[in-house]
Amino acid sequence: MRLLDKSSSSYLYQQVIDFIEHQQHIGALKAGDKLPSLRKLSRQFEISVPTVKQAYLELERQGRVCARPQSGYYLQAQQARTLQPRPANWSQCQPTEVKCRNMIERVHEAVHFPDTIALGISNPIQAHPPDKALARLMRAVISKVAEKAVSYGPVTGDAKLRMQLAIRYQEQGVNANPEDIVITNGAQEALSIALQCVATRGDVIAIESPCFFGMIELIEALGMKALELYTCTEDGVGLAELEQALSEHKVAACLFSSAINNPLGSMKSDQQRQAMVTLLEQHEIPLIEDDVYSELYFTEKKPKPAQLYSEKGLVMTCSSFSKTAAPGYRVGWLLPGKFEEQAKRIKRAQSCSTPMLQQWTLNEYIANGDYDRHLALLRKTLIYNCERMRALIGEHFPAEVCISKPQGGSVLWVRCQSHVNTSHFFQQALAQGVSFAPGIIFSPSGKYANYMRISFGVKWGDDIVKAIKTLGALVRDYPKNSTQQQEP
Ligand SMILES: Cc1ncc(COP(=O)(O)O)c(C=O)c1O
């Protein structure tokens, strides 16, 4: 074991920095790797924790290390250029119909292709799957419930699960009642019910741009029109843009990822979220908040739901266990605000109820404390994967490529050079065993042709490194003489 030279004229914290540099030099620490904990290094070198911390803070100041709350310090990828916020070079869009349906279908299909590294789907639990714990609980549930296992369940879902969810919201200060919550088939059904509560065919729904392609498809399937609002890579939709849109268009509702945006990974502050709710309620406009990623925050604290700030009951919260525990269980929920009656009626008409076995299992999972323990580990793994993936992309993609620095979630938003159209090499990537999500599917009007979304919610291994090298080569080899794209 190497010790520091306490008699040297060099400060101890500087010697810690030298040690980290040496580890990098010999390849023992690579970009994206987590540095040893403060405690571990202080024990190893027999120095105080504050001395190690001083070294890490200095490395952070120099931009060589980044700190992630409750997770630790990570070596920054020097080559990974961060996507900086910049004003859009498009002004307000007109409400539009969807142009990218065909590509959305291809991305979905690719998820199930055998022997394909699926970087196109956001499935964070792959990074830390809770399947064994859930299987054990489900077996125990089945043995207890006997023939109830095959019966219809209540329209609004299992009362105990609704109670668990209400308690979790109450802990955040939201005045949630178990009777108000409607359990749904995933967040997607919650979004669909919420939209149908407040809008009808032909109505205009304001959305973030870029936004999750499932929202775009849903708006289209319900015969509504999407109005894209410029969304900042750091703070989400700006109040000024929102106010302008409301003054120019008859907006029936806003559908926003209020906590963490997919694909940007951006997160509004609680104050910004509150200001947004106040503005919308002043205009009597319902806000449908998509909250599926709020448990996957990389910040110190979990973001508060927009629901907390609603005074008129115009906020409807949609979420699910899909990003945190089991997408295949299809269990989500809706907090419908003042639209409770309509929401329950639409749920009954649309799907009658949600499978009970999965709800009972998830209730047990929360009740025995395993869900929260799992979430803590999942967040840690995702933070680690995020840094490693940024480092890999920085290393293997052309130097001009910029990468988002997410505040949570499980995806990176990658901007390639303006001549690149990422949907053009989607098929080629598949042929080489990798899928990704081309940028155009995140905008109903087909913006973001030179962007791609890459998931870091993966089981890390050599195959991931190979997949990123493959994508990097496709971007690098993209013909330079292609027509210049209009950059969003
Ligand atoms: C932002 C966002 N909302 C909603 C969903 C759909 O969630 P669920 O699988 O629970 O229907 C997804 C899934 O990818 C998503 O990314």
The ligand as a MOL file (V3000), in Angstrom:
LIG
                    3D

  0  0  0     0  0            999 V3000
M  V30 BEGIN CTAB
M  V30 COUNTS 16 16 0 0 0
M  V30 BEGIN ATOM
M  V30 1 C -41.6930 10.3580 -19.7660 0
M  V30 2 C -42.4530 9.0700 -19.8200 0
M  V30 3 N -43.7470 9.0700 -19.5050 0
M  V30 4 C -44.4810 7.9460 -19.5470 0
M  V30 5 C -43.9240 6.7500 -19.9190 0
M  V30 6 C -44.7830 5.5240 -19.9700 0
M  V30 7 O -44.7440 4.8760 -18.7370 0
M  V30 8 P -45.4730 3.4910 -18.4940 0
M  V30 9 O -44.5760 2.4190 -18.9990 0
M  V30 10 O -45.6910 3.4160 -17.0290 0
M  V30 11 O -46.7730 3.5110 -19.2300 0
M  V30 12 C -42.5620 6.7000 -20.2630 0
M  V30 13 C -41.9510 5.4440 -20.7030 0
M  V30 14 O -40.9440 5.3930 -21.3690 0
M  V30 15 C -41.8130 7.8900 -20.2030 0
M  V30 16 O -40.5070 7.9150 -20.5090 0
M  V30 END ATOM
M  V30 BEGIN BOND
M  V30 1 1 1 2
M  V30 2 1 2 3
M  V30 3 2 2 15
M  V30 4 2 3 4
M  V30 5 1 4 5
M  V30 6 1 5 6
M  V30 7 2 5 12
M  V30 8 1 6 7
M  V30 9 1 7 8
M  V30 10 2 8 9
M  V30 11 1 8 10
M  V30 12 1 8 11
M  V30 13 1 12 13
M  V30 14 1 12 15
M  V30 15 2 13 14
M  V30 16 1 15 16
M  V30 END BOND
M  V30 END CTAB
M  END
